[in-house]
Amino acid sequence: MVAQLVLVRHGESTANRDNEFTGWTDVPLTLKGQQQAKRVGEILVQKQLLFDKVHTSYLQRAITTANIVLFEMNQSWVPINKTWRLNERHYGALRGLNKDMARSKYGVEAVALWRRSYTDVPPLLEKVVSDRRYPNSIEPLGESLEMASQRMLPYWLEVVVPELRAGHNQLIVAHGSTLRALIKYLEKISDNDIDGLEIGNGEPICYTFDEKFNMSERQYLESN
């Protein structure tokens, strides 16, 4: 059976608006972000897509986006799996900092590496605040994109892939870095080339898998 996978980065958050590093900090959508999510739902309706399951992070900007998308599609009943493994990459001590201020503090080149490279790790937090969402010290002190990929891929392989192989359409609503990491894995993008991939807020990306689990090229979905 043929199955389709749609990836969506959440709509604009307050941190996106304010040009701040966010990571695991739980910030809401702006009005613009809500409108972007609504537009995603409208596009998916136009494409006549039906989903069997939705996957999102533990962060409200992704959860709210998923709920708005499903509402617009009249598919609010579709089950939603939430997992910390789809959380945004953890930006460590950078989180909450305005990106321009971070460049002034750490230097333009350093911040560019922390943002875009695959292996560079940002400055670490000294400690994390206890959060019942993340027991057993799950929350890291900071992550490279590679580290975020390593904690995301088990969920992809163990939860999402079996659904796609069974012919069930899947929607993943997550974050810029975790979606970059997933696309890197799917398309076998090199460590050096991944820095050129940017995932925009509220821009749905579709892959189609055939009966042999061969994957189509990346397709950006737009209004008809």
Summary of the structure (lengths in Angstrom):
residues: 224
radius of gyration: 17.0
end to end distance: 26.2
largest distance: 52.8
contacts: 729
relative contact order: 0.23
helix: 42%
strand: 14%
